[in-house]
């Protein structure tokens, strides 16, 4: 069986649901086009017949001709492209990076106040093309650019954290609901291997996530799950160790459900070095219990059904029965929980950044903007605009959840 597309035709429902779906699409589009929409480097630079794309190349240096006629690599961040007069320069619609410092407009310049451009002859009023349309932060950073790039981090962290929670929770829920306490037999060596993989994942994935990068850190936590899946394929006559997997999963799940999730997140985030990968791991590893609870309940309901009994009688492997026959029957419910967790992950990241325990300080997110706006409550724009973006995105995800649930 599989999830039918007809289950999602409800997106054609009420006007509010369609509006929320379009709003989520706008956020995704802004996140994908962030380097083109807001970038301090030119989208295209043409000098003496030589064309380059500094904003899209990823190279921090740009080739420029010198007075002696030779071309030299110059650090693009050292050039004020707003006053660059040589050749043809195509700037982004918002010609600022989120972490740019603009001393001439520092200390929270309002969207409606006069803004200035530092030049060789002194400060002049900033041309309309280069205006900070939503104001600036304490260091003179462009707020609109920060909001655009903050959308990427919000969706990236929310999606990956919810995906990690789903992978862990669905796997544990399927195992606990299908095998119970009496039917999961493993080889003692396989059990020791799984424990070793959990220890490696705990050490490598939690304590030194910055050492290998985001992809490797998430990969460490997938090792135990892969080991559990391989255990299902190698079970045979030598599998003599009976594991009460249902009791074990419910015991761990009750601990995570009893303690508020935000407490776990703050506790882990405040004791380790901030990084994007750590935030994703922290939120993802503390949010799997709801996925496990739902998956276990649905698996308990379906494991004795006729099609499951027929699949076992046909000699199909347990892994195939779990993921090809049982899981698709409640896939739409898991999508509902996924949207709920994605919204919760975005809110948790904003809360961590607001408290100063989230992503590194050189990365601008909506939560870090709210934290900066708290320093001067008269700078209302630093609080209002990130707050509105956060509200609109969370409302869109919640509307998607209600749509899927209906």
Secondary structure, 3 states (H helix, E strand, C coil): CCCCHHHHHHHHCCHHHHHHHHHHHHHHHHHHCHHHHECCCCCEEEECCEEECHHHHCCCEEEEECCCCCEEEEEHHHCCCCCCCCCEEECCCECCCCCCCCHHHCCCCCCCCCCEEEECCEEEECCHHHCCCCCECCCCCEHHHHHHHHHHHHHHHHHHHHHHHHHHHHHHHHHHHHHCCCCCEECHHHHHHHHHHHHHHHHHHHHCHHHCCHHHHHHHHHHHHHHHHHHHHHCCCCCCEECCHHHHHHHHHHHHHHCCHHHHHHHHHHHCCCCHHHHHHHHHHCCCHHHHHHHHHHHHHHCCCHHHHHHHHCCCCHHHHHHHHHHHHHHHHHHHHHHHHHHHHHHHHHHHHHCCCCCCCCCCCHHHHHHHHCCCCCCHHHHHHHHHHHHHHHHHHHHHHHHHHC
